Amino acid sequence: MLTSGAARVNADLAGESVYGLGNRSVGCRVMTPNGERWLRVITEPAQWAGDRPGLATPTWSELHGSLDALATHSTDRVCLDEQLVSRRLLAAFGVEVNPGSLTWSTAHGDLHWANLTAPRCWLLDWESWGSVPSGYDAALLLCASLLR
């Protein structure tokens, strides 16, 4: 899974594999055209993939616009706090990250196919929304997309 994940994001494996809690995830350092990064591949329950609505171009545009608007919304709500991000990365991958160096934004926090509608794009299940490292929603949806 890690090798195919790296290929999907145009990266080369550059470190030892580290398995996450419950062996549901594996990660390692990778080299990308933009420098060294951390790649994490996770498995999730297949039912989270849902029936993947056949999203047309305007719907993808709606989703992109909604997530962009949400990212700029100021809130005190927290989906993942800095300490949780630090603890999870350290526990799962042995990587120490200064969360203050990350870009944080507001996100849905639980974006997978069962939380999207089509043909009109609506985001469902808002109990987790709040501040997260930028890109979190896109990463969750990508993980759900790779399930099938």
Backbone torsions as a table, in degrees:
resi	resn	phi	psi	omega
1	MET	NA	-39.5	-177.4
2	LEU	-66.0	-41.4	179.6
3	THR	-64.1	-44.5	180.0
4	SER	-70.0	-33.5	175.8
5	GLY	-63.0	-43.2	178.3
6	ALA	-62.8	-41.4	179.2
7	ALA	-62.3	-37.2	-179.9
8	ARG	-64.3	-28.6	-178.0
9	VAL	-109.2	18.3	176.7
10	ASN	56.7	50.2	-178.4
11	ALA	-128.8	157.6	175.2
12	ASP	-114.4	136.0	177.9
13	LEU	-61.5	135.8	-175.2
14	ALA	-136.1	18.8	-178.3
15	GLY	-162.3	179.7	178.1
16	GLU	-72.8	143.3	175.3
17	SER	-72.0	138.8	177.8
18	VAL	-125.6	124.6	-179.3
19	TYR	-90.6	141.8	-178.7
20	GLY	-86.0	-175.4	-178.7
21	LEU	-59.7	132.6	179.3
22	GLY	66.2	14.7	-178.7
23	ASN	53.3	27.8	176.3
24	ARG	-84.7	-12.2	-179.2
25	SER	-141.3	157.3	175.6
26	VAL	-142.0	144.8	-179.7
27	GLY	-149.4	166.4	174.0
28	CYS	-166.9	167.4	174.6
29	ARG	-71.0	143.5	177.0
30	VAL	-134.1	156.8	173.9
31	MET	-105.9	129.1	177.7
32	THR	-118.9	170.3	175.1
33	PRO	-58.5	-20.2	-179.7
34	ASN	-101.3	11.8	178.1
35	GLY	111.7	-171.2	-177.4
36	GLU	-74.8	137.8	179.0
37	ARG	-139.4	174.9	173.3
38	TRP	-112.1	127.8	177.7
39	LEU	-109.4	128.4	176.6
40	ARG	-122.3	130.3	176.2
41	VAL	-116.3	130.2	-176.4
42	ILE	-128.3	148.1	172.8
43	THR	-102.3	143.4	178.8
44	GLU	-131.8	161.5	177.8
45	PRO	-57.0	137.3	-176.5
46	ALA	-59.4	-32.4	-178.4
47	GLN	-63.5	-19.5	177.4
48	TRP	-68.9	-22.0	178.8
49	ALA	-72.5	-22.7	-179.8
50	GLY	57.6	-153.9	179.3
51	ASP	-100.8	19.6	-180.0
52	ARG	33.7	90.4	177.3
53	PRO	-50.3	139.2	177.5
54	GLY	-72.8	89.0	-174.3
55	LEU	-79.4	124.2	177.3
56	ALA	-85.4	169.5	-177.4
57	THR	-55.1	-45.7	179.4
58	PRO	-61.7	-32.8	179.9
59	THR	-70.0	-41.4	175.9
60	TRP	-60.0	-39.3	178.0
61	SER	-63.1	-41.6	176.5
62	GLU	-61.3	-45.2	-180.0
63	LEU	-62.0	-46.9	179.6
64	HIS	-58.9	-46.1	179.7
65	GLY	-63.6	-40.6	179.1
66	SER	-64.7	-44.8	180.0
67	LEU	-67.2	-37.3	176.5
68	ASP	-63.7	-43.9	179.6
69	ALA	-64.5	-42.4	179.3
70	LEU	-62.5	-40.7	-177.8
71	ALA	-59.7	-29.5	-178.6
72	THR	-89.7	-6.0	-179.2
73	HIS	-73.0	126.8	179.5
74	SER	-83.1	132.1	179.8
75	THR	-151.7	156.6	172.4
76	ASP	-94.3	-6.9	178.5
77	ARG	-66.5	143.5	-179.1
78	VAL	-125.7	124.1	173.7
79	CYS	-88.2	-49.9	176.5
80	LEU	-130.5	119.2	178.5
81	ASP	-87.8	167.8	-175.5
82	GLU	-59.0	-40.5	-179.1
83	GLN	-66.2	-39.6	179.1
84	LEU	-64.9	-44.2	178.0
85	VAL	-59.7	-46.7	179.4
86	SER	-60.8	-47.2	-179.0
87	ARG	-62.8	-44.4	-178.3
88	ARG	-64.4	-44.0	179.6
89	LEU	-65.7	-39.3	179.3
90	LEU	-69.1	-45.8	-178.3
91	ALA	-67.2	-42.3	-174.8
92	ALA	-81.7	-35.4	-170.5
93	PHE	-128.9	-2.9	-180.0
94	GLY	69.3	22.8	-176.9
95	VAL	-107.9	127.8	175.3
96	GLU	-95.2	126.5	-178.9
97	VAL	-126.8	137.2	173.0
98	ASN	-85.9	102.9	-175.7
99	PRO	-61.4	-23.2	177.1
100	GLY	-66.7	-19.2	179.1
101	SER	-85.5	-8.1	179.2
102	LEU	-84.8	156.0	172.3
103	THR	-88.4	126.6	-178.3
104	TRP	-110.6	145.0	177.3
105	SER	-149.8	173.5	178.7
106	THR	-86.7	137.5	-176.9
107	ALA	-144.0	166.6	176.0
108	HIS	-63.7	-45.5	174.0
109	GLY	89.9	-7.3	180.0
110	ASP	-151.1	48.2	-172.7
111	LEU	-85.2	107.9	171.8
112	HIS	-144.5	174.5	-170.2
113	TRP	-61.1	-31.2	179.5
114	ALA	-70.2	-13.6	179.1
115	ASN	-104.6	17.4	176.5
116	LEU	-125.3	145.7	175.0
117	THR	-113.1	161.6	175.7
118	ALA	-150.0	154.9	9.8
119	PRO	-78.5	-21.9	175.0
120	ARG	-85.0	129.5	-174.0
121	CYS	-82.7	112.8	174.3
122	TRP	-125.3	139.7	176.0
123	LEU	-94.5	127.3	-178.9
124	LEU	-109.1	166.1	172.2
125	ASP	62.2	79.5	-173.6
126	TRP	-96.7	16.3	-174.8
127	GLU	-67.1	-21.9	-175.1
128	SER	-100.4	-2.7	-170.4
129	TRP	-61.4	150.5	178.9
130	GLY	157.8	-162.0	-176.9
131	SER	-77.2	134.1	178.5
132	VAL	-148.4	166.3	170.3
133	PRO	-61.7	136.5	-178.0
134	SER	-55.1	140.4	-179.8
135	GLY	94.2	-3.6	-176.0
136	TYR	-60.2	-47.2	-179.7
137	ASP	-60.8	-45.1	179.9
138	ALA	-61.0	-39.9	179.1
139	ALA	-64.6	-41.6	179.0
140	LEU	-63.5	-44.2	-179.8
141	LEU	-66.4	-36.7	175.9
142	LEU	-61.9	-45.6	178.2
143	CYS	-58.7	-43.4	178.8
144	ALA	-65.7	-32.0	-179.9
145	SER	-70.9	-30.4	-177.9
146	LEU	-80.0	-7.2	-178.1
147	LEU	-68.6	-24.0	-177.0
148	ARG	-120.4	NA	NA
